[in-house]
Amino acid sequence: MRLRKSVTLVTTAMLYASMIVGSGSIGAAAAESTTADYAVSIALKDAGLSEDEVTIEEVEKETEQGASVYEIEFWTDVKDYEYDIAVADGEIVKVSWEYFEPYADGKQINQAQAKSIAISDAGVNEKKTSFRKNRNGTEKGVPVYEFEFEDDAAEYKYDIAKQGGEILSYSRTIKAPACTRAAAEKAAGAESKQ
């Protein structure tokens, strides 16, 4: 039996904060009131899914790269998702997903084509990225091209099917979450005043 956790998409605190701040950015008032339910709504929106389409497995408060985050795991009939959402400001610090039963169909692609698919999907400039892994592998028995690369902002991982070029798994981790940078800048400013 599938258990579904109730997800409140808009909390009273978020409504109050948006009334104070206006229709633009949620701002500092809401940063202190990011709830687990609101973090789940951010993850679902990013995944392009609704509460009715997923089973939420876990929502826990953790620390990722010095930032307090909600670690959220959920799945659909075909994919498993994991998100880390910053408690301070709702930033997506980490996202990953993979197919439960990956498949490959279509014309064989070469490694250069697969690399282009990964770069395009990540939305990064290839000249400003550094590749750590660029090799052949398998994802649950399906032949894939595996890529790991980074730019100044994030680290990315992709498994791309050799047959058809489907992205079978994906991961993006922000290197320096905004709330961590803000805390570091604030600490540096306090030190310089002393």
C-alpha positions as CSV (number, residue, x, y, z in Angstrom):
1,M,0.0,0.0,0.0
2,R,1.4,3.4,-0.9
3,L,1.4,6.0,1.8
4,R,1.1,9.6,0.8
5,K,2.1,12.4,3.1
6,S,0.0,15.4,3.0
7,V,1.7,18.4,1.4
8,T,0.5,21.9,2.3
9,L,1.6,24.0,-0.7
10,V,1.1,27.4,1.0
11,T,1.5,27.8,4.7
12,T,0.0,30.6,6.8
13,A,3.5,31.9,7.4
14,M,4.2,32.0,3.7
15,L,1.0,33.9,3.0
16,Y,1.8,36.4,5.7
17,A,5.3,36.9,4.4
18,S,4.1,37.4,0.8
19,M,1.6,40.0,2.1
20,I,4.5,41.9,3.8
21,V,6.9,41.6,0.9
22,G,4.5,42.0,-2.0
23,S,4.2,39.9,-5.2
24,G,8.0,40.0,-5.9
25,S,10.7,38.0,-4.1
26,I,9.7,36.4,-0.9
27,G,12.6,38.1,0.9
28,A,14.1,37.9,4.4
29,A,10.7,37.6,6.2
30,A,9.9,34.3,4.5
31,A,13.5,33.1,4.7
32,E,13.0,32.4,8.4
33,S,9.7,30.6,7.8
34,T,10.6,28.1,5.1
35,T,8.8,25.0,6.3
36,A,9.1,21.3,5.3
37,D,5.8,21.6,3.4
38,Y,6.9,24.6,1.5
39,A,10.2,22.9,0.6
40,V,8.3,19.9,-0.7
41,S,6.3,22.3,-2.9
42,I,9.5,23.8,-4.3
43,A,10.8,20.3,-5.1
44,L,7.6,19.2,-6.8
45,K,7.4,22.4,-8.9
46,D,11.0,21.9,-10.0
47,A,10.3,18.3,-11.0
48,G,7.1,19.4,-12.8
49,L,5.0,17.1,-10.7
50,S,1.9,17.5,-8.5
51,E,1.3,16.0,-5.1
52,D,-1.1,13.5,-6.6
53,E,1.6,12.1,-9.0
54,V,4.1,11.2,-6.3
55,T,4.7,9.2,-3.2
56,I,6.7,11.1,-0.6
57,E,9.1,8.8,1.1
58,E,11.1,11.1,3.4
59,V,11.4,14.7,4.5
60,E,14.2,15.3,7.0
61,K,16.2,18.2,8.2
62,E,19.9,17.7,7.4
63,T,23.1,19.7,6.8
64,E,24.5,19.9,3.2
65,Q,27.6,22.0,2.5
66,G,27.2,23.9,5.7
67,A,23.6,24.8,5.0
68,S,20.6,23.5,6.9
69,V,18.4,21.7,4.3
70,Y,15.3,19.7,4.0
71,E,16.2,16.4,2.4
72,I,13.2,15.3,0.4
73,E,12.8,11.9,-1.3
74,F,9.8,11.0,-3.5
75,W,9.0,8.8,-6.4
76,T,6.6,8.2,-9.3
77,D,5.8,5.0,-11.1
78,V,9.0,5.5,-13.2
79,K,11.5,7.7,-11.4
80,D,13.0,8.2,-8.0
81,Y,13.8,11.9,-6.9
82,E,16.0,13.4,-4.2
83,Y,16.1,17.1,-3.3
84,D,18.0,19.2,-0.8
85,I,16.2,22.5,-0.2
86,A,17.8,25.2,1.9
87,V,15.8,26.0,5.0
88,A,17.0,29.6,5.0
89,D,15.8,30.7,1.6
90,G,14.3,27.7,-0.3
91,E,17.2,27.4,-2.7
92,I,17.6,24.0,-4.4
93,V,21.0,22.9,-3.1
94,K,21.0,19.4,-4.7
95,V,18.7,17.6,-7.1
96,S,19.0,14.1,-8.5
97,W,16.7,11.6,-10.2
98,E,16.9,8.3,-12.0
99,Y,14.6,5.9,-13.7
100,F,13.7,2.7,-11.8
101,E,13.8,0.6,-15.0
102,P,15.8,2.5,-17.6
103,Y,15.3,1.7,-21.2
104,A,17.1,2.5,-24.4
105,D,15.5,2.8,-27.8
106,G,16.4,4.5,-31.0
107,K,19.5,5.2,-33.0
108,Q,22.9,4.6,-31.6
109,I,24.6,7.9,-30.6
110,N,28.3,8.5,-30.1
111,Q,30.1,9.9,-27.0
112,A,30.4,13.4,-28.5
113,Q,26.6,13.5,-29.1
114,A,25.9,12.3,-25.5
115,K,28.3,14.9,-24.1
116,S,26.4,17.6,-26.1
117,I,23.1,16.4,-24.6
118,A,24.5,16.6,-21.1
119,I,26.0,20.1,-21.6
120,S,22.8,21.4,-23.2
121,D,20.5,19.9,-20.5
122,A,22.7,21.4,-17.8
123,G,22.6,24.8,-19.5
124,V,26.3,25.5,-19.1
125,N,29.1,26.7,-21.3
126,E,31.3,23.8,-22.3
127,K,34.4,26.0,-22.4
128,K,33.8,26.9,-18.8
129,T,33.3,23.4,-17.6
130,S,35.8,20.8,-16.3
131,F,35.1,17.2,-17.0
132,R,36.1,14.6,-14.3
133,K,34.4,11.6,-15.8
134,N,33.7,10.8,-19.4
135,R,33.4,7.1,-20.0
136,N,31.3,4.1,-21.0
137,G,29.3,2.3,-18.4
138,T,25.9,0.7,-17.6
139,E,22.9,2.0,-15.7
140,K,20.9,-1.0,-14.4
141,G,22.0,-3.1,-17.4
142,V,21.5,-0.4,-20.1
143,P,24.7,0.7,-21.9
144,V,25.4,4.4,-21.1
145,Y,27.8,7.2,-21.4
146,E,28.7,8.5,-17.9
147,F,29.7,12.2,-17.4
148,E,30.7,14.1,-14.4
149,F,31.6,17.8,-14.8
150,E,31.6,21.1,-13.0
151,D,31.5,24.8,-13.6
152,D,32.0,27.6,-11.1
153,A,28.4,27.2,-9.8
154,A,27.7,23.5,-9.6
155,E,28.7,19.9,-10.1
156,Y,26.7,17.7,-12.6
157,K,26.4,13.9,-13.2
158,Y,24.7,12.3,-16.2
159,D,24.0,8.8,-17.5
160,I,22.9,9.0,-21.2
161,A,21.7,5.9,-23.0
162,K,23.8,4.9,-26.0
163,Q,20.7,3.9,-27.8
164,G,18.5,7.0,-28.4
165,G,20.4,9.5,-26.1
166,E,17.8,9.4,-23.3
167,I,19.0,10.9,-20.0
168,L,18.6,8.0,-17.6
169,S,19.9,9.7,-14.4
170,Y,20.9,13.2,-13.5
171,S,22.4,15.0,-10.5
172,R,23.2,18.7,-9.8
173,T,24.8,20.0,-6.6
174,I,25.3,23.7,-6.0
175,K,28.9,24.4,-4.8
176,A,28.1,27.4,-2.6
177,P,24.5,27.7,-1.6
178,A,23.3,31.4,-1.3
179,C,22.6,31.1,2.4
180,T,26.1,29.7,3.1
181,R,27.7,32.5,1.0
182,A,25.6,35.1,2.9
183,A,26.7,33.8,6.2
184,A,30.3,33.8,5.1
185,E,30.0,37.3,3.8
186,K,28.4,38.5,7.0
187,A,31.1,36.8,9.2
188,A,33.8,38.4,7.0
189,G,32.2,41.8,7.3
190,A,32.0,41.4,11.1
191,E,35.7,40.5,11.3
192,S,36.7,43.5,9.2
193,K,34.9,45.9,11.6
194,Q,36.8,44.6,14.6
